[in-house]
Amino acid sequence: MTHPAKKTVSSPSVPPLRLVAWELTRSCNLACAHCRASAESGPYPNELSTEQSLELLSDIASFSSPIIILTGGEPLLRDDIFTIARGGTDLGLRMVLATNGTLLKPETVRRLIEAGIQRISISIDGKDERSHDELRGVEGAFSGALFGIENARREHLSFQINTTITKRNMAELSEIESLVERLGADAHHLFLLVPTGRGAQMADDSLGAREYEEVLGRIYRYEMSAPYPVKVTCAPQYMRIRRETAEREGTVIPESGHGFAASTRGCLGGISFLFISHDGTTQPCGYLEVTGGNITRTPIRDIWERADVFCRLRDHSLLGGKCGVCEHVDICGGCRARALFQYGDYLAQEPLCPYVPRKKTEGK
């Protein structure tokens, strides 16, 4: 997709690449209702080969040192997963893995550790088997996740729990938080549903703007009291809520600019974050389906530094509507994927933000 030009794009300095989510495969042994990739059992054509994968890691390491998230689909379905992880580790990259947990046998966990995987993430989207499996749309998904978590714990592999928040489970958040603590997770990352992939069929389960604001306020209390890092993803206005609440209450926000819990800006897509699909197509994030090019045809560094979509996302003056005049644009930026879904324009204003900027919006 080529975005229609609104004005000449400036050339701000290229920010460092800090986080890469790499969809090693779209094949999956589950078929979750809200899956971004609409993943199913494969195989899928044009997946990068082992050789291409190792070359990609080398190219990334030649100009940056990001955290590499090996994801899918289910990345453990790739026979060469340990080779790829080891390759990144040997290059000095921080390698982590996102899995549904069902394939994490003790031996698999030990091999991941040997390959240098520093952390895994496993999703828990409900307080119990009934609610989790209902949202995931797959019977046995909850028990499979717990299976993987228990084996990671026994082998002392760091793990975090990811939770996607929808209308179906928002009333269970407190109970999910308690479950995360009981399981001994090293972090809890909360995602707000973005209606792409199969998730588009769940658009009615997305929170409304006011519900969104209320939930994010509750998450702030959770972050401030949790015994582990709490990070919010796909909810950029959370950064505004943190700032506003801290200013109002005179509290200090636990900022982190590095590592797995880095929390520097709401929307990182194209600014410090890059998504790479199973066939080498790049996007600002997995939900924003606007390509910056394919790594099999264009060097990854050239894509990161010069692709039109990334340059536009780094220029805040191009944002439309409320986002374009908001005083919190430096830490928020709005969800570009939701803007594209709602308005067909990834630079339009965030559709689920009720905040009214101090500046007037006339003329934008």
Helices and strands as residue ranges (DSSP letters): E 19-23, H 50-61, E 67-71, G 75-77, H 81-90, E 94-98, H 106-114, E 117-123, H 129-136, H 141-154, E 159-165, G 170-172, H 173-183, E 187-192, G 197-205, H 209-225, E 230-233, H 238-249, E 273-276, E 281-283, E 293-294, H 300-306, H 308-313, G 316-318, H 321-325, H 336-343
